[in-house]
Amino acid sequence: MRLLHLSDLHLGFRQFQRTTQTGINQREADVAASFKQAIEKAIAIRPELILIAGDVFHTVRPTNPAIIHAFTHLQRLTQALPETDVVMVAGNHDMPRSSETTCILRLFRPLGIHVVDTQPERITLRDGALSVLAVPDLPPHEIHYDQDPNARFNVLLVHGEVEDSIPRHTERVGLTIPRTVLEDPRWDYIALGDYHVYKKVGPKAYYSGALDYTSSNPWGELAEEHAQKLPGKRMLEWDLETAKQKPHKIEDGRAFHDLPPIEGRGMSSGDLDAAIASAIAAVNRGIEGKVIRLVARDVPRHVARELDHKKLREYQRSALQFHLDTRRPEVLRREAGSGAPGRRPSLDELLADHLRSRKLTSDIDREEMVRLGMHYLHEAEQAGVVREAPSTVEEG
């Protein structure tokens, strides 16, 4: 009996100010294409069970095109594989922040998909031979991760953060999964969602990762994929009989490149212009239509100001997104009252810390706000509007 595990689809995700010929945000179209590819692969694989581990949409209230795209291709899936069971849990991006709001994922129940969004639910399949405990991303509380002793196979499907497993920049307020759950040998497979890079976190417990680069830090995703020697995004096929895993790669749609950083110490603006041109020229098959980041360290303000901005705009027009991340030399200062030297925080750090600590109304997605804030800051820096970090960031 084979299952297919996918997660973190983030349909409706938008990024950068580029649109397709039909007026759809280009990154939204990219993410939709990755999902369509995943559905086509699933139909070709023909597993007995498909597990979708949350964050189907990027926002609680997705756009109509995102909803239609999801419904259309999930309908294709259920019609093509009428004997395949599909179980879906809600992730933190899918969960309404108000008890009066219904989770959008319930729209897929008429397709025959088992949607779990309010509380853990045990789903018994295959005449009792298969038991799936489905756990959506819920506020912290005690959850009983129990198996069905009468089932031949027990599978856990859950969206959340594994305890002490994934580094976080913020304190998470959603579901935390105890490590003891992952180590319980009575589980025949544990399908996890939330983390966007493939990761094994237990003997039979895996994050399948996202289908596309939809987090606020795609460069961190690329770095971890490189460290694990992963070829990119994937779905996971698992044979419950043999406990064998088979990855299925999602072919690259939009290429992301984090170029080798430039050490700018001692460079003039002309030197740095030449170094940037050399880095761009080294990109295999050019930068056209790609997402590019190039970090240049130890670049004083006056050097960054005198760069060839006309040329930089040409790079931006060619790429889907070209981000030249110039970083000024670190300034050592003494912390007030401590007598200890410290590093002055960058504007990026000040803004991110401020957005992650301020009070929000319940309907605002904090990580989406941070991502947008960083995006607009980088755009302002590229336009020359922002020059240096203030000593504080005011509330507002």
NUVEXVEX-644676 format. One record per residue (C-alpha): residue in one letter; y, x, z; chain; residue number from 1. Coordinates in steps of 0.25 Angstrom, whole numbers. Each point is the difference from the previous one (the first is absolute). Example, Ala and Ser with C-alpha at 12.3 -4.5 7.8 and 13.67 -1.06 7.14 Angstrom:
<rs>
   res       y       x       z   chain     n
     a     -18      49      31       A     1
     s      14       6      -2       A     2
</rs>
This chain:
<rs>
   res       y       x       z   chain     n
     m       0       0       0       A     1
     r      13       6      -5       A     2
     l      14      -2       5       A     3
     l      14       4      -6       A     4
     h      11       3       9       A     5
     l      15       0      -4       A     6
     s      13      -1       8       A     7
     d      15       1       0       A     8
     l       3      -6     -13       A     9
     h      14      -3       3       A    10
     l       3      -9     -12       A    11
     g      15      -3      -2       A    12
     f       4      15       5       A    13
     r      13       4      -7       A    14
     q       6      13      -1       A    15
     f      11       8      -8       A    16
     q      10      -7      -9       A    17
     r      -8      -1     -13       A    18
     t      -6     -12      -6       A    19
     t     -10      -3     -11       A    20
     q       4      -7     -13       A    21
     t      -3     -13       6       A    22
     g       9       2      12       A    23
     i     -10       3      11       A    24
     n       2      12       9       A    25
     q      -8      12      -6       A    26
     r      -7       4      13       A    27
     e      -4     -15       2       A    28
     a      -6       0     -14       A    29
     d      -7      13       3       A    30
     v      -6      -6      13       A    31
     a      -4     -12      -7       A    32
     a      -7       8     -11       A    33
     s      -8       8      11       A    34
     f      -5     -13       6       A    35
     k      -4      -6     -14       A    36
     q      -8      13      -2       A    37
     a      -7      -1      14       A    38
     i      -4     -15      -4       A    39
     e      -6       5     -13       A    40
     k      -7      11       7       A    41
     a      -6     -10      10       A    42
     i      -5      -9     -11       A    43
     a      -7      12      -6       A    44
     i      -6       4      13       A    45
     r      -5     -14       3       A    46
     p      -2       3      15       A    47
     e      -6     -11       9       A    48
     l      12       1      10       A    49
     i      15       3      -2       A    50
     l       8       4      12       A    51
     i      16      -1      -1       A    52
     a       5       7      12       A    53
     g      14      -5       1       A    54
     d      15       2      -5       A    55
     v      -3      -8     -13       A    56
     f      15      -2      -1       A    57
     h      11       9       3       A    58
     t       8     -11       7       A    59
     v      -3     -12       8       A    60
     r       8      -9     -11       A    61
     p      -4       7     -13       A    62
     t       6      -4     -13       A    63
     n      -6     -10      -9       A    64
     p      -4      10     -11       A    65
     a      -8       8      11       A    66
     i      -6     -13       5       A    67
     i      -4      -4     -14       A    68
     h      -5      14      -4       A    69
     a      -9       0      13       A    70
     f      -6     -14      -2       A    71
     t      -2       2     -15       A    72
     h      -9      13       2       A    73
     l      -7      -5      13       A    74
     q      -4     -13      -8       A    75
     r      -5       9     -11       A    76
     l      -8       8      10       A    77
     t      -6     -12       7       A    78
     q      -3      -7     -14       A    79
     a      -7      13      -5       A    80
     l      -8       2      13       A    81
     p      -4     -13       5       A    82
     e     -11       5       8       A    83
     t       9      11       7       A    84
     d       6      -3      14       A    85
     v      14       4       2       A    86
     v       6       2      13       A    87
     m      15       3       3       A    88
     v       8       2      12       A    89
     a      15       0       2       A    90
     g       7      13       3       A    91
     n      13       2       7       A    92
     h       8      -2     -13       A    93
     d      -7     -13      -2       A    94
     m       2      -6      14       A    95
     p      11     -10       2       A    96
     r       9       4      11       A    97
     s       2     -15       4       A    98
     s     -11      -9       5       A    99
     e       6     -11      -9       A   100
     t      -2       8     -12       A   101
     t     -14      -1      -8       A   102
     c      -6      13      -5       A   103
     i       1       1     -15       A   104
     l     -14       5      -1       A   105
     r      -5     -14       3       A   106
     l       3      -3     -15       A   107
     f     -12       7      -4       A   108
     r     -10      -8       8       A   109
     p      -2     -11     -11       A   110
     l      -6      12      -8       A   111
     g     -11       1       9       A   112
     i       6      12       7       A   113
     h      -2       1      15       A   114
     v      14       3       6       A   115
     v       1       4      14       A   116
     d      15       0       5       A   117
     t       1      -6      15       A   118
     q     -11       6       8       A   119
     p     -13       7      -1       A   120
     e     -11      -8      -8       A   121
     r     -15       3      -2       A   122
     i      -4      -4     -14       A   123
     t     -15      -1      -2       A   124
     l      -5       2     -14       A   125
     r     -13       1      -8       A   126
     d      -8     -10       8       A   127
     g       4       8      13       A   128
     a      -4      14      -5       A   129
     l      14       4       0       A   130
     s      11      -1      10       A   131
     v      14       4      -2       A   132
     l      10       0      12       A   133
     a      13      -1      -6       A   134
     v      12       4       8       A   135
     p      15      -1      -5       A   136
     d      11       8       5       A   137
     l       4      -7      13       A   138
     p       9       3      12       A   139
     p      -7       9      10       A   140
     h     -10      -8       9       A   141
     e     -15       2       3       A   142
     i      -9      -2     -12       A   143
     h     -15      -1       2       A   144
     y      -6       8     -11       A   145
     d     -14      -6       1       A   146
     q     -11       0     -10       A   147
     d     -10     -11      -4       A   148
     p     -13       4       5       A   149
     n      -7      -9      -9       A   150
     a       6       6     -13       A   151
     r      -7      11      -8       A   152
     f      14       6      -3       A   153
     n      13       0       9       A   154
     v      13       3      -7       A   155
     l      13       1       6       A   156
     l      13      -2      -8       A   157
     v      13       3       7       A   158
     h      14       3      -3       A   159
     g       7       9      11       A   160
     e       2      14       5       A   161
     v     -12       8       6       A   162
     e       3       5      14       A   163
     d       5      15       0       A   164
     s      -4       1     -15       A   165
     i      12      -1      -9       A   166
     p      13       7       3       A   167
     r      12     -10       1       A   168
     h      15       2       0       A   169
     t       2     -13       7       A   170
     e      -7      -8      12       A   171
     r      -9     -10      -7       A   172
     v       1     -14       6       A   173
     g     -12      -5      -8       A   174
     l     -15       1       2       A   175
     t      -6      13       5       A   176
     i     -15       2      -2       A   177
     p      -7       7      12       A   178
     r      -8      12      -5       A   179
     t     -12      -5       8       A   180
     v      -1     -11     -11       A   181
     l      -2      10     -11       A   182
     e     -11       8       7       A   183
     d      -8     -12       2       A   184
     p     -13       2      -8       A   185
     r      -3     -15      -1       A   186
     w      11      -1     -11       A   187
     d      -6       2     -14       A   188
     y      14       2      -6       A   189
     i      15      -1       6       A   190
     a      10      -3     -11       A   191
     l      14       4       5       A   192
     g      14      -3      -6       A   193
     d      14       4       4       A   194
     y       0      15      -3       A   195
     h       3       4     -15       A   196
     v      -9      12      -2       A   197
     y     -15       0       0       A   198
     k      -5       5      13       A   199
     k     -13       0       8       A   200
     v       2      -4      14       A   201
     g     -14      -2       5       A   202
     p     -15       1      -4       A   203
     k       1     -12      -9       A   204
     a      15      -3       1       A   205
     y      10       2     -11       A   206
     y      14      -3      -4       A   207
     s      -1      -2     -15       A   208
     g      15       3      -2       A   209
     a      10      -8      -8       A   210
     l      -1      -2     -15       A   211
     d      13       6      -3       A   212
     y      11       8       6       A   213
     t       7     -11       8       A   214
     s       4       6      14       A   215
     s      13       5       4       A   216
     n      -5      14      -1       A   217
     p      -8       2     -13       A   218
     w       2      15       1       A   219
     g      -8       0      13       A   220
     e     -11      -7      -7       A   221
     l       0      10     -11       A   222
     a      -1      11      10       A   223
     e     -11      -6       7       A   224
     e      -8      -3     -13       A   225
     h       2      14      -4       A   226
     a      -5       5      14       A   227
     q     -12      -8      -2       A   228
     k      -2       4     -15       A   229
     l       1     -15      -4       A   230
     p       3      -4     -14       A   231
     g       9     -11       4       A   232
     k      -2     -15       4       A   233
     r     -14      -6       1       A   234
     m      -9     -12       4       A   235
     l     -13       2       8       A   236
     e     -14      -5      -4       A   237
     w     -10       0      12       A   238
     d     -15      -3      -1       A   239
     l      -4      -6      13       A   240
     e     -14       3      -3       A   241
     t       1      15      -2       A   242
     a      14       2       7       A   243
     k       5       8     -12       A   244
     q      14       0      -5       A   245
     k       5       0     -14       A   246
     p      15       1      -2       A   247
     h       7      -7     -12       A   248
     k      13       7      -5       A   249
     i      12      -9      -3       A   250
     e       5       8     -12       A   251
     d      14       5       1       A   252
     g      11      -9      -5       A   253
     r      13       6       4       A   254
     a      -1      15       2       A   255
     f       6       5      13       A   256
     h       4      15       1       A   257
     d       5       7      13       A   258
     l       4      13      -7       A   259
     p      -1      14       7       A   260
     p      13       2       9       A   261
     i      11       9      -4       A   262
     e       5      10      10       A   263
     g      14       0      -2       A   264
     r       5      10      10       A   265
     g      10       9      -7       A   266
     m       0      -7     -13       A   267
     s      13      -4      -8       A   268
     s       1     -14      -6       A   269
     g      -3       7     -14       A   270
     d     -13       6       6       A   271
     l      -4     -13       6       A   272
     d       3      -8     -13       A   273
     a     -10      10      -7       A   274
     a     -10      -1      11       A   275
     i       0     -15      -1       A   276
     a      -1       1     -15       A   277
     s     -12       9       1       A   278
     a      -7      -9      10       A   279
     i       2     -12      -9       A   280
     a      -5       8     -12       A   281
     a     -13       3       7       A   282
     v      -4     -15       2       A   283
     n     -12      -2      -9       A   284
     r       4     -10     -11       A   285
     g      14      -1       5       A   286
     i       7      -9      10       A   287
     e       2     -12      -9       A   288
     g      -4     -13       7       A   289
     k      -5       8      12       A   290
     v       5       0      15       A   291
     i       5      14       4       A   292
     r       4       6      12       A   293
     l       6      14       1       A   294
     v       4       6      14       A   295
     a      10      11       0       A   296
     r       1       7      13       A   297
     d      12       8       6       A   298
     v      10      -6      -9       A   299
     p      14       0       5       A   300
     r       9     -12      -3       A   301
     h       9       8      -9       A   302
     v     -12       5      -9       A   303
     a      -5     -15      -1       A   304
     r      13      -5      -3       A   305
     e       2      10     -12       A   306
     l     -14      -3      -6       A   307
     d       0      -5     -15       A   308
     h       0     -15       4       A   309
     k       0      -4     -15       A   310
     k     -14       7      -2       A   311
     l      -5      -6      13       A   312
     r       4     -14      -5       A   313
     e      -8       3     -13       A   314
     y     -12       3       8       A   315
     q       2     -13       8       A   316
     r       1      -8     -13       A   317
     s     -13       7      -6       A   318
     a      -8      -2      13       A   319
     l      -3     -14       6       A   320
     q       6       7      13       A   321
     f       5      14       2       A   322
     h       4       4      14       A   323
     l       6      14       2       A   324
     d      -1       1      15       A   325
     t      10      11       4       A   326
     r      -1       5      14       A   327
     r      11       8       7       A   328
     p      -3      12       8       A   329
     e      -4      -4      14       A   330
     v      11       1      10       A   331
     l      -4       5      14       A   332
     r       8      -7      12       A   333
     r      -1      -1      14       A   334
     e      -4     -14       6       A   335
     a      10      -5       9       A   336
     g      -3       3      14       A   337
     s     -13       7      -3       A   338
     g       4      14      -4       A   339
     a     -11       0     -10       A   340
     p       2       2     -15       A   341
     g      -4     -11      -9       A   342
     r       0      -4     -15       A   343
     r      11     -10      -4       A   344
     p      -7     -12      -5       A   345
     s       1      -3     -15       A   346
     l       7     -13      -5       A   347
     d     -14      -5      -5       A   348
     e      -5       2      15       A   349
     l      12      -7       6       A   350
     l      -1     -12      -9       A   351
     a     -15      -1       1       A   352
     d       1       1      16       A   353
     h      11     -10       0       A   354
     l      -7     -11      -9       A   355
     r     -13       2       8       A   356
     s       6      -2      14       A   357
     r      10     -11      -3       A   358
     k      -2     -15       4       A   359
     l      -5      -9     -11       A   360
     t      -2     -15      -2       A   361
     s     -14      -4      -2       A   362
     d       0      -2     -15       A   363
     i       4      14      -3       A   364
     d     -11      10      -4       A   365
     r       4      13       7       A   366
     e      -7      10      -9       A   367
     e       5      -7     -13       A   368
     m      14       1       6       A   369
     v      -2      15       3       A   370
     r      -5       2     -14       A   371
     l      12      -7      -7       A   372
     g       9       8      10       A   373
     m      -5      13      -5       A   374
     h       0      -4     -14       A   375
     y      14      -4       0       A   376
     l       4      13       8       A   377
     h      -7       8     -11       A   378
     e       8      -7     -11       A   379
     a      13       2       7       A   380
     e      -3      15       2       A   381
     q      -3       1     -15       A   382
     a      13      -7      -3       A   383
     g       7      10       9       A   384
     v       5     -11       9       A   385
     v      -7       6      13       A   386
     r       3      14       3       A   387
     e      -5       3      14       A   388
     a      -6      -6      12       A   389
     p       9      -6      11       A   390
     s      -2       4      14       A   391
     t      -5     -14       3       A   392
     v      -3     -13      -7       A   393
     e       7     -12       5       A   394
     e      -7     -14       3       A   395
     g       3     -10     -11       A   396
</rs>
